[in-house]
Amino acid sequence: MVAANVGFATVNVLIKKALDEGINHLVLITYRQCIAAAFLSPIAYVRERKTRTKITATIFCQIFLSAMLGATLTQYFFFIGMQYTTATFSCAFLNMAPVVTFVIALPMGLETLNVKSMGGKAKVLGTITSTVGAMVLTFYKGVLLTHTSHQGPMVHATPPESMAEHHHRMEKWTLGAFALLGGCFCWSTWFLVQSKISKNYPSVYSGTSIMFFLSVLQSALLSFATQRGTSLWVLKGKLEIGTVVYSGLVGSGLGFLIMSWCVKQRGPVFTAAFSPLIQIFVAVIEFCFLNEQLHLGSVLGSMLVIAGLYFLLWGKSKELQNCEAEQGSESKQGQENNKEDEGLRVEQV
């Protein structure tokens, strides 16, 4: 998971640079998902050619919705938010995905909440803490914490921005924050749709390949509907080409395989617990190599979001342990009752 998160952090930094140079969001999504589909399709064919489940109309509609929410809209909103803010700031909203998923799943009956137990209290505390962190990230920027004197004399020669420029920059920052909130909501909803698909269509690799292929069609149609001309589809320079290829292979294809293997080996809680490392790695890369600035609001908000995430994960883990202990106790009690019944029958004989 550490190696996977280093790869995800590198993908986010490269995408941020490519977006700043003018690559279209939907074009990037289309190329990225196309490479991911081409990467996963042969793997799915080899691993699941004998065990692949038949696709019904209901399953296809679920996969189509999964592609729209998780692979198309989530990335579109996330790329807009990243373009208007920073990669470090954007990754902080990804840490909210487990909390938002829990909030959405609660009224649908997919999650339970017992406020009298320690696990339930931790889940409530984690939800509130992450929500406060998201509000801090969205509405409070704060003072500058980093010094950029190592960038050279040209930085000091830059004239101070006017009030109009500052206001415009803050509007873009706020717009980017709301776009990231929209992307986080779509991503969290995708988890719930994906849980339905996993029950009806257990062929994971095939389902993901189909999802990527449908995302290619969706993003391409949206691009042609909103943008005119073919010049957008021409990748310019090594950075854009490298970003598309690397994000498709590592960010979508290989990243999914690594996370699926880790979930299988250690469970979803273990895998999700490593997600804040992406933000830390991105912050290190941006500060050391891209000279990005760090503000107090981003640090405080990120700390609250990460703390809320771990409260929630601890609460879910605690409830899982209690549930397993209760099941074990019931099973042991049932075995003892069976032994007593057998003893009574022997005595009667």
C-alpha positions as CSV (number, residue, x, y, z in Angstrom):
1,M,0.0,0.0,0.0
2,V,2.9,2.4,0.6
3,A,4.3,1.7,-2.8
4,A,0.8,2.1,-4.3
5,N,0.3,5.5,-2.6
6,V,3.6,6.7,-3.9
7,G,2.4,5.9,-7.4
8,F,-0.9,7.6,-6.8
9,A,0.9,10.7,-5.4
10,T,3.1,10.9,-8.5
11,V,0.0,10.6,-10.7
12,N,-1.7,13.5,-9.0
13,V,1.3,15.7,-9.2
14,L,1.8,14.9,-12.9
15,I,-1.9,15.6,-13.6
16,K,-1.7,18.9,-11.8
17,K,1.2,20.0,-14.0
18,A,-0.6,18.8,-17.2
19,L,-3.7,20.6,-16.3
20,D,-1.8,23.8,-15.7
21,E,-0.3,23.5,-19.2
22,G,-3.8,23.3,-20.7
23,I,-4.7,19.7,-21.3
24,N,-8.5,19.2,-21.4
25,H,-10.1,17.4,-18.5
26,L,-12.3,15.1,-20.5
27,V,-9.6,14.3,-23.0
28,L,-7.3,13.3,-20.1
29,I,-10.0,11.1,-18.6
30,T,-10.8,9.5,-22.0
31,Y,-7.1,8.6,-22.8
32,R,-6.5,7.5,-19.2
33,Q,-9.4,5.1,-19.0
34,C,-8.7,3.8,-22.5
35,I,-5.2,2.8,-21.5
36,A,-6.5,1.3,-18.2
37,A,-9.1,-0.7,-20.2
38,A,-6.5,-2.0,-22.6
39,F,-4.2,-2.9,-19.6
40,L,-6.9,-4.8,-17.6
41,S,-8.8,-6.5,-20.5
42,P,-6.1,-9.2,-21.2
43,I,-5.7,-9.8,-17.5
44,A,-9.4,-10.2,-17.1
45,Y,-9.6,-12.6,-20.0
46,V,-6.8,-14.8,-18.6
47,R,-8.0,-14.9,-15.0
48,E,-11.7,-15.1,-15.6
49,R,-12.3,-16.8,-18.9
50,K,-13.7,-19.9,-17.2
51,T,-15.5,-18.2,-14.2
52,R,-16.9,-15.0,-15.8
53,T,-20.5,-14.3,-14.8
54,K,-23.1,-13.6,-17.5
55,I,-24.0,-9.9,-17.8
56,T,-27.7,-9.2,-17.5
57,A,-29.4,-5.9,-18.3
58,T,-29.6,-5.0,-14.7
59,I,-25.9,-5.6,-14.1
60,F,-25.0,-3.6,-17.3
61,C,-27.0,-0.6,-16.0
62,Q,-25.3,-0.8,-12.6
63,I,-21.8,-0.9,-14.3
64,F,-22.8,2.0,-16.5
65,L,-23.8,4.0,-13.4
66,S,-20.6,2.9,-11.7
67,A,-18.6,4.2,-14.7
68,M,-20.5,7.5,-14.7
69,L,-20.0,8.1,-11.0
70,G,-16.6,6.7,-10.2
71,A,-14.6,6.9,-13.4
72,T,-16.0,9.9,-15.2
73,L,-17.7,12.5,-12.9
74,T,-15.4,11.9,-9.9
75,Q,-12.3,12.5,-12.0
76,Y,-13.9,15.4,-13.8
77,F,-14.8,17.2,-10.6
78,F,-11.5,16.2,-9.0
79,F,-9.4,17.6,-12.0
80,I,-11.3,20.9,-11.9
81,G,-10.7,21.2,-8.2
82,M,-7.0,20.3,-8.6
83,Q,-6.6,22.9,-11.4
84,Y,-8.0,25.7,-9.2
85,T,-6.2,24.7,-6.0
86,T,-3.2,22.4,-5.5
87,A,-2.7,18.6,-5.6
88,T,-2.1,18.5,-1.8
89,F,-5.3,20.4,-1.1
90,S,-7.2,18.1,-3.5
91,C,-5.9,14.9,-1.9
92,A,-7.3,16.1,1.5
93,F,-10.8,15.7,0.1
94,L,-10.1,12.1,-1.0
95,N,-9.6,11.3,2.7
96,M,-13.2,12.2,3.3
97,A,-14.5,9.4,1.0
98,P,-14.9,6.8,3.8
99,V,-16.8,9.3,6.0
100,V,-19.1,10.6,3.3
101,T,-19.8,7.0,2.2
102,F,-20.8,6.2,5.8
103,V,-23.1,9.2,6.0
104,I,-24.8,8.2,2.7
105,A,-25.1,4.5,3.6
106,L,-26.6,5.2,7.0
107,P,-30.1,6.2,5.9
108,M,-30.1,3.5,3.2
109,G,-29.7,0.8,5.8
110,L,-26.3,-0.3,4.5
111,E,-24.5,0.9,7.7
112,T,-25.5,0.6,11.3
113,L,-24.9,3.0,14.2
114,N,-25.1,2.1,17.8
115,V,-24.3,5.4,19.7
116,K,-24.2,3.5,23.0
117,S,-21.2,1.4,22.0
118,M,-17.6,2.7,21.8
119,G,-17.5,1.9,18.1
120,G,-20.7,3.9,17.4
121,K,-19.4,6.9,19.4
122,A,-16.1,6.8,17.5
123,K,-18.0,6.7,14.1
124,V,-20.1,9.8,15.1
125,L,-17.0,11.6,16.4
126,G,-15.1,10.8,13.1
127,T,-18.0,12.0,11.0
128,I,-18.2,15.3,12.9
129,T,-14.4,15.8,12.9
130,S,-14.1,15.2,9.1
131,T,-17.0,17.5,8.4
132,V,-15.4,20.3,10.4
133,G,-12.1,19.6,8.6
134,A,-13.8,19.9,5.2
135,M,-15.4,23.2,6.2
136,V,-11.9,24.5,7.3
137,L,-10.4,23.4,4.0
138,T,-13.2,25.0,2.0
139,F,-13.6,28.4,3.7
140,Y,-10.3,29.1,5.5
141,K,-7.0,29.5,3.7
142,G,-4.9,31.1,6.5
143,V,-1.5,32.5,6.6
144,L,1.4,31.2,4.4
145,L,3.5,28.6,6.3
146,T,6.3,28.0,3.8
147,H,9.0,30.3,2.6
148,T,10.0,30.3,-1.1
149,S,13.3,32.1,-0.9
150,H,15.0,29.0,-2.4
151,Q,13.1,29.7,-5.7
152,G,15.5,32.4,-6.7
153,P,15.6,36.2,-7.2
154,M,12.7,36.1,-9.7
155,V,10.2,35.4,-7.0
156,H,11.1,38.5,-5.1
157,A,10.8,40.5,-8.3
158,T,7.2,39.5,-8.7
159,P,4.9,42.6,-8.0
160,P,2.3,42.2,-5.3
161,E,-1.2,41.2,-6.6
162,S,-4.0,43.8,-6.6
163,M,-7.2,43.4,-4.6
164,A,-9.1,42.4,-7.8
165,E,-6.5,39.7,-8.5
166,H,-6.6,38.4,-4.9
167,H,-10.4,38.3,-5.0
168,H,-10.4,36.4,-8.4
169,R,-7.9,33.9,-7.0
170,M,-10.0,33.3,-3.9
171,E,-13.1,32.8,-6.0
172,K,-11.2,30.1,-8.1
173,W,-10.0,28.5,-4.8
174,T,-13.6,28.4,-3.4
175,L,-14.9,27.1,-6.7
176,G,-12.2,24.4,-6.7
177,A,-13.2,23.4,-3.2
178,F,-16.8,22.9,-4.1
179,A,-15.8,20.9,-7.2
180,L,-13.8,18.6,-4.9
181,L,-16.8,18.2,-2.6
182,G,-18.9,17.2,-5.6
183,G,-16.2,14.7,-6.7
184,C,-16.0,13.3,-3.2
185,F,-19.8,12.8,-3.1
186,C,-19.7,11.0,-6.5
187,W,-16.8,8.8,-5.4
188,S,-18.6,7.9,-2.1
189,T,-21.8,7.0,-4.0
190,W,-19.7,4.9,-6.4
191,F,-18.7,2.7,-3.4
192,L,-22.3,1.9,-2.7
193,V,-23.1,1.1,-6.3
194,Q,-19.9,-1.0,-6.5
195,S,-21.1,-3.0,-3.4
196,K,-24.2,-3.9,-5.4
197,I,-22.2,-4.9,-8.4
198,S,-19.8,-7.1,-6.4
199,K,-22.8,-9.2,-5.2
200,N,-24.4,-9.6,-8.6
201,Y,-21.2,-9.7,-10.7
202,P,-18.3,-11.2,-8.8
203,S,-15.9,-11.1,-11.9
204,V,-13.9,-8.2,-10.6
205,Y,-11.4,-7.8,-13.4
206,S,-14.0,-8.1,-16.2
207,G,-16.4,-5.7,-14.4
208,T,-13.6,-3.1,-14.0
209,S,-12.5,-3.4,-17.6
210,I,-16.1,-2.8,-18.8
211,M,-16.4,0.1,-16.4
212,F,-13.3,1.7,-17.9
213,F,-14.5,1.1,-21.4
214,L,-17.9,2.7,-20.7
215,S,-16.1,5.6,-19.0
216,V,-14.1,6.1,-22.3
217,L,-17.4,6.4,-24.2
218,Q,-19.0,8.7,-21.7
219,S,-16.1,11.1,-21.4
220,A,-15.6,11.2,-25.2
221,L,-19.3,11.9,-25.8
222,L,-19.3,14.7,-23.1
223,S,-16.1,16.2,-24.7
224,F,-17.6,16.2,-28.2
225,A,-20.9,17.7,-26.9
226,T,-19.2,20.5,-24.9
227,Q,-16.0,21.2,-27.0
228,R,-15.6,21.7,-30.7
229,G,-12.6,20.9,-32.8
230,T,-10.1,18.1,-32.9
231,S,-7.1,20.1,-31.7
232,L,-8.0,19.2,-28.1
233,W,-7.2,15.6,-28.7
234,V,-3.7,16.2,-29.8
235,L,-1.3,15.7,-26.9
236,K,1.4,18.3,-26.8
237,G,4.8,17.5,-25.4
238,K,6.3,14.8,-23.4
239,L,4.6,15.8,-20.1
240,E,1.1,15.3,-21.5
241,I,1.9,12.0,-23.1
242,G,3.8,10.7,-20.1
243,T,1.0,11.9,-17.8
244,V,-1.7,10.1,-19.8
245,V,0.2,6.8,-20.1
246,Y,1.5,6.8,-16.5
247,S,-1.9,7.7,-15.0
248,G,-3.7,5.1,-17.1
249,L,-1.2,2.3,-16.2
250,V,-0.4,3.2,-12.6
251,G,-3.3,5.3,-11.4
252,S,-6.1,3.2,-12.8
253,G,-4.9,-0.2,-14.0
254,L,-2.1,-1.2,-11.7
255,G,-3.4,0.8,-8.7
256,F,-6.7,-1.1,-8.8
257,L,-4.9,-4.5,-8.9
258,I,-2.7,-3.6,-5.9
259,M,-5.6,-2.4,-3.8
260,S,-7.7,-5.4,-4.8
261,W,-4.9,-7.7,-3.7
262,C,-4.4,-5.8,-0.4
263,V,-8.2,-6.0,0.3
264,K,-8.1,-9.7,-0.3
265,Q,-5.0,-10.2,2.0
266,R,-5.8,-7.8,4.9
267,G,-9.3,-6.4,4.4
268,P,-10.8,-3.1,3.4
269,V,-10.1,-1.3,6.7
270,F,-6.4,-2.0,6.4
271,T,-6.3,-0.8,2.8
272,A,-8.4,2.4,3.5
273,A,-6.2,3.3,6.5
274,F,-3.3,4.1,4.1
275,S,-5.1,6.7,2.1
276,P,-3.8,9.8,4.0
277,L,-0.3,8.8,2.9
278,I,-1.2,10.0,-0.6
279,Q,-1.6,13.6,0.7
280,I,1.6,13.4,2.6
281,F,3.6,12.2,-0.4
282,V,2.0,14.8,-2.7
283,A,2.9,17.6,-0.2
284,V,6.5,16.5,0.0
285,I,6.8,16.3,-3.9
286,E,5.1,19.6,-4.4
287,F,7.2,21.4,-1.8
288,C,10.5,19.9,-2.7
289,F,10.3,19.8,-6.5
290,L,7.4,22.2,-7.5
291,N,7.9,24.9,-4.9
292,E,4.2,25.0,-4.0
293,Q,3.1,27.1,-1.1
294,L,1.5,25.7,2.1
295,H,-1.2,27.5,4.1
296,L,-2.4,27.1,7.6
297,G,-6.0,26.3,6.6
298,S,-4.8,23.4,4.5
299,V,-2.7,21.9,7.4
300,L,-5.5,22.3,10.0
301,G,-8.2,21.0,7.7
302,S,-6.1,18.1,6.6
303,M,-5.3,17.1,10.2
304,L,-9.0,17.2,11.1
305,V,-10.0,15.1,8.1
306,I,-7.3,12.5,8.7
307,A,-8.2,12.4,12.4
308,G,-11.9,11.9,11.6
309,L,-11.0,9.2,9.1
310,Y,-9.1,7.2,11.7
311,F,-11.9,7.6,14.3
312,L,-14.4,6.2,11.8
313,L,-12.1,3.3,10.8
314,W,-11.4,2.5,14.4
315,G,-15.1,2.5,15.2
316,K,-15.9,0.2,12.3
317,S,-13.1,-2.1,13.3
318,K,-14.3,-2.1,16.9
319,E,-17.9,-3.0,15.8
320,L,-16.6,-5.8,13.6
321,Q,-14.6,-7.3,16.5
322,N,-17.7,-7.1,18.8
323,C,-19.8,-8.7,16.1
324,E,-17.3,-11.6,15.6
325,A,-17.1,-12.1,19.4
326,E,-20.9,-12.3,19.7
327,Q,-21.0,-14.7,16.8
328,G,-18.3,-16.8,18.4
329,S,-20.1,-16.7,21.8
330,E,-23.4,-17.8,20.1
331,S,-21.7,-20.6,18.3
332,K,-20.0,-21.8,21.5
333,Q,-23.3,-21.6,23.4
334,G,-25.0,-23.6,20.6
335,Q,-22.3,-26.3,20.7
336,E,-22.7,-26.6,24.5
337,N,-26.5,-26.8,24.2
338,N,-26.1,-29.6,21.6
339,K,-23.8,-31.5,23.9
340,E,-26.3,-31.1,26.8
341,D,-29.1,-32.4,24.5
342,E,-27.0,-35.4,23.5
343,G,-26.2,-36.1,27.1
344,L,-29.9,-36.1,28.0
345,R,-30.7,-38.5,25.2
346,V,-27.9,-40.8,26.3
347,E,-29.2,-40.8,29.9
348,Q,-32.8,-41.5,28.6
349,V,-31.5,-44.5,26.6
